[in-house]
C-alpha cells in the first residue's frame, strides 16, 4: 500500500477502505507517513468529502491510536454531553449534577479552555479546593457512589487527532465537516461513553455561523456515533448572543447554582432541560422525553439537583458551603456598569466579540500560558429583544483593574440598540436523531 495512491484515490473522489484509513492513521501516528502527504490528503478530503462509512472508520482509527477509557465498572448507561463551544456556555456545570440527581451516571473527562473563558475544569476551580487530579479507581468509585465525577483529560487520548488537528490548522483544512466531526467524536468515544448528546451551536458566537453548516456538522457527528455503536443525538442551539447572563468563571459557577435551584436565566434553563431530557432518555431512566423533563424539573424544585452539586464538589476537595453562600466564590475588586447611550431595544449582542471583551479582563486565555483571573467577567443586564432606557446598564463589568476603556469600547461596538422592537432569537433550532 502506497500513500501516494491513496491521495490520488481520494483526490479523484474514490472511497477509502477500512484498511486504507487504518494504514494512513497508523503511519501518520508512528511518523512513517510525512506531514506533506497527509496535508495533501486532508485537502483532497476538504474538496471531495467522505462517505458515512469513511467518517466512522476515520473516527475509530483515531480512537484506537491512543488510550481508551474503560468505564465498564460504572453501573448503568454512561451518557456524555459535548458542546461545540460558545460564550457563557455553563451547561456542563448544570447538567452534570442535574442528571446525576435523577440517576444518570456522569463520568466526565474535561479540559481547560483556550478562549473567552476557561473550560469546565477552570470554572470548577473557582471553587476553593476543588481538583480533578484523581486516580481512575477513585473516579469510578465516585461516579458509582454519587453518579458524578470529573477527571482531567488523559495525555494520550487520540494522539492521531492531535497531530491531524495541528496539521489542519496550518494547511487551511480546519473547516472540513468530515474532519471536524471525526475529531470531536474520536475524543468522545475514546472517553468511554455509551451514549452521547451533542449541543451544536449556531450563530455569531459559534464555530459554525450558519444553520445549514451547523445542521451538516450535527448530522455528520450523529451518523458517526450511531455507526460505531454509540447512541447519539444532537440539539442545534442558538449562539448569536451569549447563553445566560454571566461570562466568566466564578460568575458562571454562581449562575449554575441559581439554575440548579430553578432560578436561572430562561435560556440556560431551557437548554439544560432539553439536553438533560435526552441524556436521561438515552440512559433509559425515563420512557419518554416529557417524563425525563418532568424528572429534571422536580430535581430542581425539590433541592436534589443542588444537593448533587454540593456532594460532587466536596467529594473532589471543594468547599461545598459556597453552594449556599456563593459570595465565597472569588470576587472582583471593581463592579462597573456600562450605561446605554440611547433608549430603545437591544437588537444585537455579537457573542464572540463580547466573549473577547471578557478575555481582555482576564477571564480567558489568549495563549496556553495565560493565567486566568477566576473572579472577573461580564454580567449581561439586557438580552436581544429587551427594552433599555438611556443610562440604564447594558452590562456590569467585573474587573480587577480600573482602566477598562478597551473593554468598554469593545462592548459598545458589539451591543446594538435600535428604536424598533426586536424579537428574541430562537433558542432551539432543531433536534437531530438517526
Buried (B, 14 or more C-beta within 10 A) or exposed (E): EEBEEBBEBBBEEEEBBBEBBBBBBBBBBEEEBEBEBBBBBBBBBBEBBBEBBBBBBBBBBBBBBBBBBEBEEBEBBBBBBBBBBBBBBBBBBBBBBBBBBBBBBBBBBBBBBEBBBBBBBBBBBBBBEBBBEBEEEEBBBBBBEBBBBBBBBBEEBBBBBBBBBEBBEEBEBBEBBBBBBBBBBBBBBBBBBBBBBBBBBBBBBBBBBEBEBBBBBBBBBBBBBBBBEBBBBBBBBBBBBBBBBBBBBBBBBBBBBBBBBBEBBEBBBBBBBBBBBBBBBBBBBBEEBEEBBBBBBEBBEEBBBBBBBBBBBBBBBBBBEBBEEBEBBBEBEEEBBBEBEEEBBBBBBBBBBBBBBBBBBBBBBEEEEEEBBBBBBBBBBBBBBBEBEEEEBBBBBBBBBEEBEEBBEBBBEBBBBEEEEBEBBEBBBBBBEE
